[in-house]
């Protein structure tokens, strides 16, 4: 998704994907996405994986 939307280069996309792929199987499933969105909206931790899901917000 990072590469498609032009958020960064390919190595950045791979780095971010690794943070989002909780079980390391190379896939982000619906359940993972739900957890990432919850992280984004509900977590006080700036390093929560959900904060990487929508791209760089800084």
PDB file of N, CA, C and O in Angstrom:
ATOM      1  N   UNK A   1       0.827  -1.178   0.000  1.00  0.00           N
ATOM      2  CA  UNK A   1       0.000   0.000   0.000  1.00  0.00           C
ATOM      3  C   UNK A   1       0.879   1.253   0.000  1.00  0.00           C
ATOM      4  O   UNK A   1       0.561   2.227  -0.683  1.00  0.00           O
ATOM      5  N   UNK A   2       1.974   1.240   0.753  1.00  0.00           N
ATOM      6  CA  UNK A   2       2.866   2.396   0.783  1.00  0.00           C
ATOM      7  C   UNK A   2       3.369   2.731  -0.610  1.00  0.00           C
ATOM      8  O   UNK A   2       3.371   3.893  -1.015  1.00  0.00           O
ATOM      9  N   UNK A   3       3.794   1.713  -1.338  1.00  0.00           N
ATOM     10  CA  UNK A   3       4.340   1.935  -2.678  1.00  0.00           C
ATOM     11  C   UNK A   3       3.249   2.429  -3.628  1.00  0.00           C
ATOM     12  O   UNK A   3       3.478   3.337  -4.427  1.00  0.00           O
ATOM     13  N   UNK A   4       2.082   1.838  -3.536  1.00  0.00           N
ATOM     14  CA  UNK A   4       0.977   2.193  -4.424  1.00  0.00           C
ATOM     15  C   UNK A   4       0.596   3.664  -4.266  1.00  0.00           C
ATOM     16  O   UNK A   4       0.372   4.361  -5.256  1.00  0.00           O
ATOM     17  N   UNK A   5       0.523   4.132  -3.018  1.00  0.00           N
ATOM     18  CA  UNK A   5       0.104   5.506  -2.760  1.00  0.00           C
ATOM     19  C   UNK A   5       1.255   6.506  -2.735  1.00  0.00           C
ATOM     20  O   UNK A   5       1.044   7.694  -2.495  1.00  0.00           O
ATOM     21  N   UNK A   6       2.471   6.023  -2.983  1.00  0.00           N
ATOM     22  CA  UNK A   6       3.612   6.920  -3.081  1.00  0.00           C
ATOM     23  C   UNK A   6       4.083   7.497  -1.759  1.00  0.00           C
ATOM     24  O   UNK A   6       4.661   8.584  -1.736  1.00  0.00           O
ATOM     25  N   UNK A   7       3.847   6.787  -0.646  1.00  0.00           N
ATOM     26  CA  UNK A   7       4.257   7.275   0.668  1.00  0.00           C
ATOM     27  C   UNK A   7       5.749   7.145   0.909  1.00  0.00           C
ATOM     28  O   UNK A   7       6.280   7.801   1.805  1.00  0.00           O
ATOM     29  N   UNK A   8       6.428   6.334   0.153  1.00  0.00           N
ATOM     30  CA  UNK A   8       7.850   6.143   0.401  1.00  0.00           C
ATOM     31  C   UNK A   8       8.439   5.178  -0.596  1.00  0.00           C
ATOM     32  O   UNK A   8       7.768   4.721  -1.521  1.00  0.00           O
ATOM     33  N   UNK A   9       9.692   4.878  -0.395  1.00  0.00           N
ATOM     34  CA  UNK A   9      10.361   3.963  -1.314  1.00  0.00           C
ATOM     35  C   UNK A   9      10.088   2.509  -0.931  1.00  0.00           C
ATOM     36  O   UNK A   9       9.439   2.230   0.077  1.00  0.00           O
ATOM     37  N   UNK A  10      10.587   1.599  -1.742  1.00  0.00           N
ATOM     38  CA  UNK A  10      10.307   0.181  -1.551  1.00  0.00           C
ATOM     39  C   UNK A  10      10.882  -0.360  -0.243  1.00  0.00           C
ATOM     40  O   UNK A  10      10.247  -1.188   0.411  1.00  0.00           O
ATOM     41  N   UNK A  11      12.066   0.091   0.144  1.00  0.00           N
ATOM     42  CA  UNK A  11      12.654  -0.410   1.386  1.00  0.00           C
ATOM     43  C   UNK A  11      11.861   0.079   2.597  1.00  0.00           C
ATOM     44  O   UNK A  11      11.732  -0.646   3.583  1.00  0.00           O
ATOM     45  N   UNK A  12      11.331   1.299   2.533  1.00  0.00           N
ATOM     46  CA  UNK A  12      10.483   1.790   3.615  1.00  0.00           C
ATOM     47  C   UNK A  12       9.200   0.973   3.684  1.00  0.00           C
ATOM     48  O   UNK A  12       8.739   0.628   4.772  1.00  0.00           O
ATOM     49  N   UNK A  13       8.628   0.664   2.538  1.00  0.00           N
ATOM     50  CA  UNK A  13       7.411  -0.143   2.500  1.00  0.00           C
ATOM     51  C   UNK A  13       7.649  -1.508   3.139  1.00  0.00           C
ATOM     52  O   UNK A  13       6.806  -1.985   3.898  1.00  0.00           O
ATOM     53  N   UNK A  14       8.770  -2.136   2.848  1.00  0.00           N
ATOM     54  CA  UNK A  14       9.088  -3.445   3.429  1.00  0.00           C
ATOM     55  C   UNK A  14       9.280  -3.338   4.939  1.00  0.00           C
ATOM     56  O   UNK A  14       8.845  -4.213   5.687  1.00  0.00           O
ATOM     57  N   UNK A  15       9.923  -2.281   5.381  1.00  0.00           N
ATOM     58  CA  UNK A  15      10.153  -2.065   6.818  1.00  0.00           C
ATOM     59  C   UNK A  15       8.826  -1.889   7.563  1.00  0.00           C
ATOM     60  O   UNK A  15       8.617  -2.477   8.624  1.00  0.00           O
ATOM     61  N   UNK A  16       7.943  -1.081   7.000  1.00  0.00           N
ATOM     62  CA  UNK A  16       6.644  -0.837   7.623  1.00  0.00           C
ATOM     63  C   UNK A  16       5.787  -2.097   7.581  1.00  0.00           C
ATOM     64  O   UNK A  16       5.112  -2.415   8.560  1.00  0.00           O
ATOM     65  N   UNK A  17       5.803  -2.821   6.458  1.00  0.00           N
ATOM     66  CA  UNK A  17       5.016  -4.046   6.348  1.00  0.00           C
ATOM     67  C   UNK A  17       5.416  -5.036   7.433  1.00  0.00           C
ATOM     68  O   UNK A  17       4.555  -5.699   8.012  1.00  0.00           O
ATOM     69  N   UNK A  18       6.698  -5.142   7.714  1.00  0.00           N
ATOM     70  CA  UNK A  18       7.172  -6.057   8.759  1.00  0.00           C
ATOM     71  C   UNK A  18       6.590  -5.685  10.120  1.00  0.00           C
ATOM     72  O   UNK A  18       6.338  -6.566  10.941  1.00  0.00           O
ATOM     73  N   UNK A  19       6.373  -4.401  10.370  1.00  0.00           N
ATOM     74  CA  UNK A  19       5.778  -3.963  11.634  1.00  0.00           C
ATOM     75  C   UNK A  19       4.285  -4.272  11.689  1.00  0.00           C
ATOM     76  O   UNK A  19       3.725  -4.471  12.768  1.00  0.00           O
ATOM     77  N   UNK A  20       3.651  -4.311  10.531  1.00  0.00           N
ATOM     78  CA  UNK A  20       2.207  -4.529  10.470  1.00  0.00           C
ATOM     79  C   UNK A  20       1.823  -6.001  10.389  1.00  0.00           C
ATOM     80  O   UNK A  20       0.699  -6.365  10.732  1.00  0.00           O
ATOM     81  N   UNK A  21       2.729  -6.837   9.946  1.00  0.00           N
ATOM     82  CA  UNK A  21       2.489  -8.279   9.790  1.00  0.00           C
ATOM     83  C   UNK A  21       2.793  -8.963  11.124  1.00  0.00           C
ATOM     84  O   UNK A  21       3.911  -9.424  11.355  1.00  0.00           O
ATOM     85  N   UNK A  22       1.794  -9.022  11.990  1.00  0.00           N
ATOM     86  CA  UNK A  22       1.992  -9.486  13.362  1.00  0.00           C
ATOM     87  C   UNK A  22       2.556 -10.891  13.477  1.00  0.00           C
ATOM     88  O   UNK A  22       3.410 -11.144  14.326  1.00  0.00           O
ATOM     89  N   UNK A  23       2.095 -11.810  12.638  1.00  0.00           N
ATOM     90  CA  UNK A  23       2.554 -13.202  12.777  1.00  0.00           C
ATOM     91  C   UNK A  23       3.660 -13.572  11.795  1.00  0.00           C
ATOM     92  O   UNK A  23       4.113 -14.716  11.775  1.00  0.00           O
ATOM     93  N   UNK A  24       4.093 -12.624  10.989  1.00  0.00           N
ATOM     94  CA  UNK A  24       5.222 -12.855  10.095  1.00  0.00           C
ATOM     95  C   UNK A  24       4.947 -13.791   8.934  1.00  0.00           C
ATOM     96  O   UNK A  24       5.879 -14.358   8.363  1.00  0.00           O
ATOM     97  N   UNK A  25       3.678 -13.963   8.575  1.00  0.00           N
ATOM     98  CA  UNK A  25       3.338 -14.884   7.485  1.00  0.00           C
ATOM     99  C   UNK A  25       3.302 -14.215   6.115  1.00  0.00           C
ATOM    100  O   UNK A  25       2.985 -14.865   5.118  1.00  0.00           O
ATOM    101  N   UNK A  26       3.622 -12.924   6.055  1.00  0.00           N
ATOM    102  CA  UNK A  26       3.635 -12.216   4.781  1.00  0.00           C
ATOM    103  C   UNK A  26       2.279 -11.691   4.350  1.00  0.00           C
ATOM    104  O   UNK A  26       2.114 -11.245   3.215  1.00  0.00           O
ATOM    105  N   UNK A  27       1.297 -11.743   5.260  1.00  0.00           N
ATOM    106  CA  UNK A  27      -0.055 -11.283   4.939  1.00  0.00           C
ATOM    107  C   UNK A  27      -0.585 -10.413   6.068  1.00  0.00           C
ATOM    108  O   UNK A  27      -0.258 -10.618   7.237  1.00  0.00           O
ATOM    109  N   UNK A  28      -1.400  -9.451   5.703  1.00  0.00           N
ATOM    110  CA  UNK A  28      -2.119  -8.662   6.696  1.00  0.00           C
ATOM    111  C   UNK A  28      -3.591  -8.992   6.508  1.00  0.00           C
ATOM    112  O   UNK A  28      -4.203  -8.637   5.500  1.00  0.00           O
ATOM    113  N   UNK A  29      -4.134  -9.664   7.479  1.00  0.00           N
ATOM    114  CA  UNK A  29      -5.518 -10.137   7.394  1.00  0.00           C
ATOM    115  C   UNK A  29      -6.492  -9.109   7.976  1.00  0.00           C
ATOM    116  O   UNK A  29      -6.088  -8.132   8.606  1.00  0.00           O
ATOM    117  N   UNK A  30      -7.773  -9.353   7.749  1.00  0.00           N
ATOM    118  CA  UNK A  30      -8.831  -8.465   8.235  1.00  0.00           C
ATOM    119  C   UNK A  30      -8.685  -8.211   9.735  1.00  0.00           C
ATOM    120  O   UNK A  30      -8.800  -7.072  10.186  1.00  0.00           O
ATOM    121  N   UNK A  31      -8.436  -9.256  10.497  1.00  0.00           N
ATOM    122  CA  UNK A  31      -8.272  -9.127  11.943  1.00  0.00           C
ATOM    123  C   UNK A  31      -7.093  -8.209  12.279  1.00  0.00           C
ATOM    124  O   UNK A  31      -7.174  -7.393  13.197  1.00  0.00           O
ATOM    125  N   UNK A  32      -6.001  -8.350  11.527  1.00  0.00           N
ATOM    126  CA  UNK A  32      -4.833  -7.487  11.723  1.00  0.00           C
ATOM    127  C   UNK A  32      -5.194  -6.024  11.455  1.00  0.00           C
ATOM    128  O   UNK A  32      -4.813  -5.135  12.216  1.00  0.00           O
ATOM    129  N   UNK A  33      -5.920  -5.786  10.382  1.00  0.00           N
ATOM    130  CA  UNK A  33      -6.318  -4.422  10.022  1.00  0.00           C
ATOM    131  C   UNK A  33      -7.191  -3.818  11.120  1.00  0.00           C
ATOM    132  O   UNK A  33      -7.028  -2.649  11.469  1.00  0.00           O
ATOM    133  N   UNK A  34      -8.103  -4.597  11.659  1.00  0.00           N
ATOM    134  CA  UNK A  34      -8.962  -4.105  12.735  1.00  0.00           C
ATOM    135  C   UNK A  34      -8.123  -3.695  13.946  1.00  0.00           C
ATOM    136  O   UNK A  34      -8.381  -2.660  14.561  1.00  0.00           O
ATOM    137  N   UNK A  35      -7.120  -4.506  14.286  1.00  0.00           N
ATOM    138  CA  UNK A  35      -6.233  -4.180  15.406  1.00  0.00           C
ATOM    139  C   UNK A  35      -5.396  -2.938  15.114  1.00  0.00           C
ATOM    140  O   UNK A  35      -5.176  -2.113  16.001  1.00  0.00           O
ATOM    141  N   UNK A  36      -4.933  -2.804  13.880  1.00  0.00           N
ATOM    142  CA  UNK A  36      -4.126  -1.645  13.499  1.00  0.00           C
ATOM    143  C   UNK A  36      -4.938  -0.353  13.556  1.00  0.00           C
ATOM    144  O   UNK A  36      -4.445   0.672  14.027  1.00  0.00           O
ATOM    145  N   UNK A  37      -6.161  -0.399  13.086  1.00  0.00           N
ATOM    146  CA  UNK A  37      -7.022   0.782  13.127  1.00  0.00           C
ATOM    147  C   UNK A  37      -7.324   1.153  14.581  1.00  0.00           C
ATOM    148  O   UNK A  37      -7.313   2.332  14.937  1.00  0.00           O
ATOM    149  N   UNK A  38      -7.594   0.148  15.418  1.00  0.00           N
ATOM    150  CA  UNK A  38      -7.823   0.413  16.843  1.00  0.00           C
ATOM    151  C   UNK A  38      -6.586   1.046  17.470  1.00  0.00           C
ATOM    152  O   UNK A  38      -6.698   1.997  18.244  1.00  0.00           O
ATOM    153  N   UNK A  39      -5.399   0.520  17.138  1.00  0.00           N
ATOM    154  CA  UNK A  39      -4.143   1.116  17.617  1.00  0.00           C
ATOM    155  C   UNK A  39      -4.064   2.589  17.231  1.00  0.00           C
ATOM    156  O   UNK A  39      -3.744   3.442  18.059  1.00  0.00           O
ATOM    157  N   UNK A  40      -4.353   2.873  15.987  1.00  0.00           N
ATOM    158  CA  UNK A  40      -4.234   4.231  15.465  1.00  0.00           C
ATOM    159  C   UNK A  40      -5.124   5.207  16.241  1.00  0.00           C
ATOM    160  O   UNK A  40      -4.689   6.297  16.611  1.00  0.00           O
ATOM    161  N   UNK A  41      -6.363   4.803  16.480  1.00  0.00           N
ATOM    162  CA  UNK A  41      -7.312   5.706  17.115  1.00  0.00           C
ATOM    163  C   UNK A  41      -7.279   5.692  18.640  1.00  0.00           C
ATOM    164  O   UNK A  41      -7.611   6.696  19.270  1.00  0.00           O
ATOM    165  N   UNK A  42      -6.884   4.569  19.242  1.00  0.00           N
ATOM    166  CA  UNK A  42      -7.036   4.431  20.685  1.00  0.00           C
ATOM    167  C   UNK A  42      -5.751   4.400  21.492  1.00  0.00           C
ATOM    168  O   UNK A  42      -5.783   4.626  22.702  1.00  0.00           O
ATOM    169  N   UNK A  43      -4.634   4.131  20.863  1.00  0.00           N
ATOM    170  CA  UNK A  43      -3.386   3.976  21.607  1.00  0.00           C
ATOM    171  C   UNK A  43      -2.734   5.325  21.910  1.00  0.00           C
ATOM    172  O   UNK A  43      -2.736   6.238  21.085  1.00  0.00           O
ATOM    173  N   UNK A  44      -2.181   5.420  23.110  1.00  0.00           N
ATOM    174  CA  UNK A  44      -1.403   6.602  23.488  1.00  0.00           C
ATOM    175  C   UNK A  44       0.065   6.451  23.112  1.00  0.00           C
ATOM    176  O   UNK A  44       0.846   7.394  23.244  1.00  0.00           O
ATOM    177  N   UNK A  45       0.438   5.267  22.647  1.00  0.00           N
ATOM    178  CA  UNK A  45       1.827   4.961  22.319  1.00  0.00           C
ATOM    179  C   UNK A  45       2.140   5.442  20.897  1.00  0.00           C
ATOM    180  O   UNK A  45       1.544   4.941  19.943  1.00  0.00           O
ATOM    181  N   UNK A  46       3.052   6.393  20.736  1.00  0.00           N
ATOM    182  CA  UNK A  46       3.379   6.872  19.387  1.00  0.00           C
ATOM    183  C   UNK A  46       4.065   5.819  18.517  1.00  0.00           C
ATOM    184  O   UNK A  46       4.137   5.983  17.299  1.00  0.00           O
ATOM    185  N   UNK A  47       4.567   4.745  19.119  1.00  0.00           N
ATOM    186  CA  UNK A  47       5.219   3.669  18.369  1.00  0.00           C
ATOM    187  C   UNK A  47       4.291   2.483  18.113  1.00  0.00           C
ATOM    188  O   UNK A  47       4.743   1.441  17.637  1.00  0.00           O
ATOM    189  N   UNK A  48       3.010   2.623  18.421  1.00  0.00           N
ATOM    190  CA  UNK A  48       2.049   1.542  18.179  1.00  0.00           C
ATOM    191  C   UNK A  48       2.014   1.229  16.683  1.00  0.00           C
ATOM    192  O   UNK A  48       2.033   2.146  15.862  1.00  0.00           O
ATOM    193  N   UNK A  49       1.962  -0.053  16.321  1.00  0.00           N
ATOM    194  CA  UNK A  49       1.976  -0.430  14.904  1.00  0.00           C
ATOM    195  C   UNK A  49       0.893   0.254  14.069  1.00  0.00           C
ATOM    196  O   UNK A  49       1.113   0.546  12.894  1.00  0.00           O
ATOM    197  N   UNK A  50      -0.253   0.506  14.655  1.00  0.00           N
ATOM    198  CA  UNK A  50      -1.332   1.153  13.917  1.00  0.00           C
ATOM    199  C   UNK A  50      -0.983   2.535  13.408  1.00  0.00           C
ATOM    200  O   UNK A  50      -1.575   3.010  12.439  1.00  0.00           O
ATOM    201  N   UNK A  51      -0.032   3.182  14.048  1.00  0.00           N
ATOM    202  CA  UNK A  51       0.381   4.513  13.608  1.00  0.00           C
ATOM    203  C   UNK A  51       1.164   4.474  12.305  1.00  0.00           C
ATOM    204  O   UNK A  51       1.337   5.507  11.657  1.00  0.00           O
ATOM    205  N   UNK A  52       1.633   3.318  11.920  1.00  0.00           N
ATOM    206  CA  UNK A  52       2.357   3.166  10.653  1.00  0.00           C
ATOM    207  C   UNK A  52       1.420   2.785   9.503  1.00  0.00           C
ATOM    208  O   UNK A  52       1.797   2.893   8.337  1.00  0.00           O
ATOM    209  N   UNK A  53       0.221   2.347   9.821  1.00  0.00           N
ATOM    210  CA  UNK A  53      -0.705   1.811   8.827  1.00  0.00           C
ATOM    211  C   UNK A  53      -1.116   2.847   7.782  1.00  0.00           C
ATOM    212  O   UNK A  53      -1.235   2.520   6.601  1.00  0.00           O
ATOM    213  N   UNK A  54      -1.332   4.073   8.200  1.00  0.00           N
ATOM    214  CA  UNK A  54      -1.830   5.106   7.293  1.00  0.00           C
ATOM    215  C   UNK A  54      -0.738   6.003   6.729  1.00  0.00           C
ATOM    216  O   UNK A  54      -1.039   6.999   6.070  1.00  0.00           O
ATOM    217  N   UNK A  55       0.495   5.676   6.969  1.00  0.00           N
ATOM    218  CA  UNK A  55       1.597   6.471   6.448  1.00  0.00           C
ATOM    219  C   UNK A  55       2.136   7.443   7.473  1.00  0.00           C
ATOM    220  O   UNK A  55       1.643   7.518   8.598  1.00  0.00           O
ATOM    221  N   UNK A  56       3.132   8.171   7.081  1.00  0.00           N
ATOM    222  CA  UNK A  56       3.791   9.115   7.966  1.00  0.00           C
ATOM    223  C   UNK A  56       2.880  10.310   8.214  1.00  0.00           C
ATOM    224  O   UNK A  56       2.473  10.991   7.273  1.00  0.00           O
ATOM    225  N   UNK A  57       2.565  10.559   9.458  1.00  0.00           N
ATOM    226  CA  UNK A  57       1.690  11.675   9.795  1.00  0.00           C
ATOM    227  C   UNK A  57       2.453  12.866  10.350  1.00  0.00           C
ATOM    228  O   UNK A  57       1.841  13.860  10.743  1.00  0.00           O
ATOM    229  N   UNK A  58       3.775  12.787  10.392  1.00  0.00           N
ATOM    230  CA  UNK A  58       4.591  13.876  10.951  1.00  0.00           C
ATOM    231  C   UNK A  58       4.910  14.899   9.890  1.00  0.00           C
ATOM    232  O   UNK A  58       5.587  15.888  10.171  1.00  0.00           O
TER     233      UNK A  58
END
